[in-house]
Amino acid sequence: MRTLSKWVLMASLIHPAWAVKAQDLGPIELEAEQRSISRLNVSQCLDTVKQTAAGEGYQQRNETDASNNQLAVYMGAAPLGGGSLVVYCIGLNPSTAYIILSKAQVSADLMSLHQLNHKIIQALTVTTQP
């Protein structure tokens, strides 16, 4: 796994509110990884994130279209306002990158941010296997 600081910058440019309010958000867990587009495309990335997040009780708060295969953004909220999840799926010819931003209040009802991020990364990895 590689940290992709340029993708963090790109994400900040796409959603300036994240960059401006970063100091107000408290700790945010960030994980980023780059995959070959032949094994993971933007649409697959988005579909996998939707399914995995829904399985953990997150409700999608935006409609996004991955048909351009360049960028898709998943925004979800945890039950009872307990957290948020934003995942960017970015098509970079010939590869696809994803950035996971998650924030949650400590709660017995929610898995830890690290566990949630790991579960999404694991699901994306399984998606790319032949």
C-alpha positions as semicolon CSV with decimal commas, in nm:
position;residue;x (nm);y (nm);z (nm)
1;M;0,000;0,000;0,000
2;R;0,131;0,343;-0,089
3;T;0,027;0,679;0,050
4;L;-0,069;0,896;-0,243
5;S;-0,030;1,252;-0,119
6;K;-0,107;1,394;-0,463
7;W;-0,449;1,221;-0,445
8;V;-0,513;1,385;-0,110
9;L;-0,444;1,718;-0,277
10;M;-0,673;1,624;-0,565
11;A;-0,947;1,528;-0,320
12;S;-0,901;1,861;-0,143
13;L;-0,942;2,044;-0,472
14;I;-1,255;1,846;-0,557
15;H;-1,414;1,913;-0,219
16;P;-1,260;2,238;-0,085
17;A;-1,468;2,211;0,233
18;W;-1,251;1,917;0,341
19;A;-0,933;2,122;0,304
20;V;-1,072;2,433;0,473
21;K;-1,230;2,254;0,766
22;A;-0,965;1,983;0,814
23;Q;-0,854;2,127;1,147
24;D;-1,216;2,130;1,271
25;L;-1,288;1,767;1,181
26;G;-1,065;1,602;1,437
27;P;-0,885;1,282;1,349
28;I;-0,962;1,149;1,002
29;E;-0,832;0,814;0,897
30;L;-0,702;0,817;0,541
31;E;-0,597;0,521;0,333
32;A;-0,505;0,531;-0,034
33;E;-0,394;0,266;-0,276
34;Q;-0,341;0,248;-0,652
35;R;-0,452;-0,048;-0,863
36;S;-0,415;-0,141;-1,228
37;I;-0,721;-0,040;-1,435
38;S;-0,717;-0,381;-1,599
39;R;-0,810;-0,525;-1,261
40;L;-1,021;-0,245;-1,111
41;N;-1,219;0,024;-1,291
42;V;-1,406;0,322;-1,149
43;S;-1,747;0,156;-1,180
44;Q;-1,631;-0,160;-0,999
45;C;-1,470;0,052;-0,730
46;L;-1,789;0,249;-0,669
47;D;-2,015;-0,058;-0,669
48;T;-1,789;-0,240;-0,423
49;V;-1,776;0,060;-0,190
50;K;-2,157;0,097;-0,200
51;Q;-2,211;-0,270;-0,111
52;T;-1,948;-0,279;0,164
53;A;-2,064;0,047;0,325
54;A;-2,431;-0,058;0,311
55;G;-2,336;-0,383;0,484
56;E;-2,199;-0,176;0,773
57;G;-2,512;0,039;0,797
58;Y;-2,388;0,342;0,604
59;Q;-2,648;0,516;0,391
60;Q;-2,542;0,677;0,065
61;R;-2,608;1,051;0,062
62;N;-2,533;1,128;-0,303
63;E;-2,608;0,997;-0,646
64;T;-2,300;0,952;-0,856
65;D;-2,238;0,825;-1,206
66;A;-1,926;0,625;-1,286
67;S;-2,003;0,594;-1,657
68;N;-1,723;0,832;-1,757
69;N;-1,477;0,593;-1,584
70;Q;-1,274;0,891;-1,462
71;L;-1,420;0,987;-1,125
72;A;-1,688;0,862;-0,890
73;V;-1,749;0,981;-0,535
74;Y;-1,934;0,787;-0,266
75;M;-2,063;0,992;0,029
76;G;-2,227;0,802;0,310
77;A;-2,347;0,859;0,663
78;A;-2,341;0,619;0,953
79;P;-2,663;0,543;1,139
80;L;-2,780;0,812;1,381
81;G;-2,523;1,061;1,252
82;G;-2,241;0,862;1,409
83;G;-1,994;0,912;1,128
84;S;-1,926;0,981;0,764
85;L;-1,753;0,804;0,480
86;V;-1,628;0,957;0,155
87;V;-1,455;0,743;-0,107
88;Y;-1,308;0,880;-0,429
89;C;-1,260;0,635;-0,716
90;I;-1,029;0,805;-0,966
91;G;-0,958;0,668;-1,313
92;L;-0,601;0,733;-1,421
93;N;-0,519;0,580;-1,753
94;P;-0,399;0,301;-1,720
95;S;-0,472;0,268;-1,347
96;T;-0,743;0,342;-1,092
97;A;-0,682;0,494;-0,749
98;Y;-0,915;0,517;-0,455
99;I;-0,907;0,741;-0,150
100;I;-1,103;0,661;0,163
101;L;-1,186;0,937;0,412
102;S;-1,378;0,834;0,719
103;K;-1,478;1,003;1,041
104;A;-1,681;0,858;1,323
105;Q;-1,764;0,912;1,685
106;V;-1,658;0,633;1,915
107;S;-1,961;0,407;1,947
108;A;-2,033;0,047;2,029
109;D;-2,265;0,042;1,726
110;L;-1,996;0,125;1,469
111;M;-1,678;-0,057;1,380
112;S;-1,358;0,145;1,419
113;L;-1,247;0,365;1,130
114;H;-0,945;0,144;1,073
115;Q;-1,167;-0,166;1,056
116;L;-1,408;0,004;0,813
117;N;-1,127;0,125;0,587
118;H;-0,963;-0,218;0,599
119;K;-1,292;-0,389;0,512
120;I;-1,338;-0,163;0,208
121;I;-0,977;-0,219;0,095
122;Q;-1,024;-0,594;0,139
123;A;-1,347;-0,588;-0,067
124;L;-1,176;-0,389;-0,343
125;T;-0,887;-0,637;-0,341
126;V;-1,125;-0,931;-0,375
127;T;-1,302;-0,751;-0,661
128;T;-0,974;-0,732;-0,854
129;Q;-0,894;-1,102;-0,823
130;P;-0,959;-1,315;-1,132
